[in-house]
Amino acid sequence: MKLTKNIVGWVMYDFANSSFTTIIVTVVYSVYFKKVVVNQGELGTALWGRAVSISMLMVAVSAPIFGAVADYSRSKKKFLFINCYLTVIFTALLYFVKAGNIFTGMLFFIIANFGFNSGNVFYNALLPDIASRDELGKVSGLGWGIGYIGGLISLVLVLPLVNNHLTRLVFPTVAVFFGLFALITFFLLKEVRKPSKRTNYFKTAVNRIIKSFENIRRFRELVKFIISYLIYNDGIIIVISFAAIYGATRFGMNQKQLITYFIIANVTSMFGAIIFGYVLDKIGAKRTISVTLFIWLIVVIWAFFCKNAKEFYFVGMLAGIAIGSSQSSSRTMLALLTNFTHHRKSALGNFVRHYIFRYGIFCFTNGKRRKRKNRRSGLER
């Protein structure tokens, strides 16, 4: 695999944005929101789940239109830029969220998480433009692996702030890290530009979405993958979003211990993503995903029977291998099914066949569970 400017630029976005998902979604802000902002026991957990679900639902509603517009106007990179710095701005604004600022804390996070996940729609759609079919697995795995290095470095950077009880300074630090390293992507990555007619992009987007749903029956293997993906990825998203809360609640882990925990997990995630990228190109995407999901089953069962924080560290090491490999393999499988088998290199195809099912159905099913949990915690009366 030759490291071209496009590939380096593309993987550097993974390096940059991993700071957000590692520190904001998983390690620091999730716990800060529950214990400091809300500070009302399980109500904080319920509200955190609600914030995650709302942001995902916003992606499901908006991204089909934006994906079609970006595809038709050949502006995936431009939409990636907009969503990237929307995330950066509202991540920095989390600094102003203090104890009791529940609405503001939820609002800023929802917008930041919306920008982050919307940006990933266009980021993933760029993969087939910069890698050949035979190199998809390697490039996707390299992206995830480099991403975990970014997450690891960002964790090390914020650890002194957490140790000195300067947690709020963590959030603008993450914003600066994300914003600065994302610039490498926008300088190096060149989008494949093809001539397009000036037209009513909104109308064109709606027509393309309608046609995509009309033709979805033709893509049987794609539909099978979507159904299985929305099921297993729902579980992965829940594990990622609540891992720190689980460690803090069940084992009494403090912020320093949690950061150390995720530093270790990020190291194994990096190796898992890179190694399984090569495994995928050897044995195929389907078999690789099956192997990674088997590892996830072991992780979840082990976490359930885990007895103490020390043992939980080993669970995290295995979970790191599982998440790095499963996410990378799933991204490659999607690119193979949507972009090469049917010769459709499109952000719309990437979204309609991926995000509207992943996030739309995730929000519906997760919303049902969250609603029941909210009733128990007193959120809904």
Secondary structure, 3 states (H helix, E strand, C coil): CCCCHHHHHHHHHHHHHHHHHHHHHHHCHHHHHHHHHHCCCHHHHHHHHHHHHHHHHHHHHHHHHHHHHHHHCCCHHHHHHHHHHHHHHHHHHHHHCCCCCHHHHHHHHHHHHHHHHHHHHHHHHCHHHHCCHHHHHHHHHHHHHHHHHHHHHHHHHHHHHHHCCCHHHHHHHHHHHHHHHHHHHHHHCCCCCCCCCCCCHHHHHHHHHHHHHHCHHHCHHHHHHHHHHHHHHHHHHHHHHHHHHHHHHHHCCCHHHHHHHHHHHHHHHHHHHHHHHHHHHHHCHHHHHHHHHHHHHHHHHHHHHCCCHHHHHHHHHHHHHHHHHHHHHHHHHHHHHHHHCCCCCCHHHHHHHHHHHHHHHHHHHHHHHHHHHHHHHCCCC
